[in-house]
Amino acid sequence: MTSRTPTRRQLVDTLSALLLTTALLAPATTILAADTAAPPVAKADKEKAKVKDSEKDKDNEKNKKPATKKATAANPCGPSNPCAPTKRKKRKSDNPCAPK
Amino acid sequence: MRAKVAMNETGLVNEAGLLDAAALVTRIQLRYAQQGISIARAALAGATTHEALRHYPRHDVVDRTAGTRFYYHAHPSQRRPKDEHGHFHLFVYEAKVPARFYHLAGLSIDARGQPLRWFTTNRWVTGERWQSATRIERDLPHFRIRSRGRMAPVADWLTGMVRLFSPQLSTLVRRRDAVMTRRFTKRDRETTFEDRCLDVVTECTASLPQRIMQLGHLPAPANLE
């Protein structure tokens, strides 16, 4: 316990210095609005959900397949190349593990 | 994925391990700050523009030895914190099946690089292979990501952040599983996993000063708000 005390003291000092220095930092570049061409996920999905609901009764079978396919392909926050850690491979675009 | 970390008998990171992680995180952040750079700026990997949904760095940071990966980005979302600059996504890969990965957590930061919140996401968000909280908790104390070059300190910082917040992350994924289990009773699993109205499942604060104060009842620095 005693041996850890300097670490704790040091930690408080570093944190204190960090808070002071950080307050003086210039904020990083904010997101470019013009590049938000990719629709916000929630909005796009709400629209998709509306369409789905209205067509549900009409043609359930026809609508189900493409909707599921599209849904699995759209992983907006997936890794850029999911297979990279061991081997770089080209994946088919419809593979759920290859969002890009 | 295995790394030497001070752990207690229950497999969780012990107090010494947490203090080490806190020291690592603050040291890296301070070193950047003294050069006039925030973690948010460092996360942009030298890019001068910050485009929505674009990955920084472009091809992510991958640790092939540890089987981990991260990248930084930003995009509009209904649940995005007001002052969020962007967020990191952290991934863990299965050793034997390289295409299988899971999303460990997301970490939001503000424009000055101060951590804001940790969050978990629904399966469709990253296209992950869903893993239970038990499995994630088992991997948590061993999580590390190393990189070379300009992203090396950011990778070390994230390693420290995961370690420092490992008890909170553990609770976060358990709560995520509880939320999903409740939803599975109303809709089938597949529909729930693909529910576009559910992106962020659980979240918790990632305040660094708060976390450090929690460790060993440290006296608050005079400049702590």
Interface residues (C-beta under 8 A of the other chain):
Chain A: R4 T7 R8 Q10 L11 V12 T14 L15 S16 A17 L18 L19 L20 T21 T22 A23 L25 A26 P27 A28 T29 T30 I31 L32 D35 T36 A37 A38 P40 V41 A42 A44 D45 K46 K48 A49 T68 A71 T72 A74 N75 P76 C77 G78 P79 S80 N81 P82 C83 A84 P85 T86 K87 R91 P96 C97 P99
Chain B: E15 A16 L19 A22 A23 T26 R27 Q29 L30 A33 Q34 G36 I37 S38 A40 R41 A43 L44 T48 T49 H50 E51 A52 L53 R54 H55 R58 H59 D60 V62 D63 R64 G67 T68 R69 Y71 H73 A74 H75 P76 S77 Q78 H85 G86 H89 F91 Y93 P98 A99 R100 F101 H103 G106 D110 A111 R112 G113 Q114 T121 W124 V125 T126 G127 E128 E194 R196 C197 D199 L208 P209 I212 L215 G216 L218 P219 P221 A222 N223 L224
